[in-house]
Amino acid sequence: MQRQVWKTQKAGAFKRLKLMNESLPDLESGKIRIRVKAIGLNFADIFAITGLYSATPSGPFIPGLEFAGEVIENKSTNASFRTGDRVIGLSRFGAYVTVIDCDPDYLVQLNADRSFAEGASFLVQTLTAWYALKRLGDLRENQLVLIQSAAGGVGLQALQICEALNAHVIGTVSSVDKLNFLKQRTDQEIIVREANFYTQLKGLLGERHLDLILDGIGGKTQFDSFRLLAPMGRLIVFGAATFTPGKNRPNYIKSIFEYLRRPTYDPLKMVNSNRSVMAFNLIWLWGQTQLLTELVREIQSIDLKAPLVGDKFSFQEMHTGLQLLRSGKSIGKIIVTVD
């Protein structure tokens, strides 16, 4: 069987990501073959392609962490997946393809009322938000949660989860357009981040303090919010958008500068203030299949709406989709469709 793939021979620059044709060998025993219909783009893809991601494979690799499609062959012992079934799945890289072979542990049936694009928008963002808020943050009813970049894929799912669990949210965005968009979707407090974010947030909070912060930005904005955590409050870090390369390859001077001025946290001071910082990378849960299954079941137990699909691009337009993602101007999930 032939398939198309987007492959880079070596991490370090977007221009190395090339569209190629390749032959697939016969399906291995224990695997399921899926004809991919939609691919979800993630910030981790950008960091992997440019070599700024700790989990990036050495040598040639195919980026991509999540997909949706149809089962075309099953050589696993899991009979619940049949030819023609619509599924969503996770891949530890390798999702930028038209056909993918996957272990059944990383597949979930796609709801009949969801599109392939919605399916490819679901797993990474929702697992990230749920694991951060519930497993690490121990989110409780009526707590006050700050969600940075609330109009992004993770932010929108985190907002849904907080509302489903009756928590209160302050969401931050980078533009008035994103503010207006969110105001049409929620009654929660939404603000456009200002240069003096600490003063802005402190004024909005008044006598309140934050119980939980979900942050994928980093930098001074992150530390400013940490200063306003309540005792027993938790800062959950899942990314560092301040390091996102804006051009073909990383600006290493800028990256070094951002690294040197990154927030630092003193454990002794955290003991005195009774506040915590926790951080994670979803890809390191890859080997924890039982945990991933538990997380998916927990998510399925609450009534979440379909994730918001933002811009869509064809498979041949992969570079255009990645360019929009790293611009920070997108709303919702960017999807690449496969005909």
Secondary structure, DSSP 8 states (H G I E B T S, - for coil): -EEEEEEESSSS-GGGEEEEEEE--S--TT-EEEEEEEEE--HHHHHHHTT--TT--SSSB---SEEEEEEEEE-SS-TT--TT-EEEEE-SS--SBSEEEE-GGGEEE--TTS-HHHHTTTHHHHHHHHIIIIIIT---TT-EEEETTTTBHHHHHHHHHHHHTT-EEEEEESSHHHHHHHHTT-SSEEEE--SSHHHHHHHHHTT--EEEEEESS-HHHHHHHHTTEEEEEEEEE---GGG---SSS--HHHHHHHHHTS----HHHHHHHT-EEEE--GGGGTT-HHHHHHHHHHHHTS------EEEEEEGGGHHHHHHHHHHT---BEEEEE--
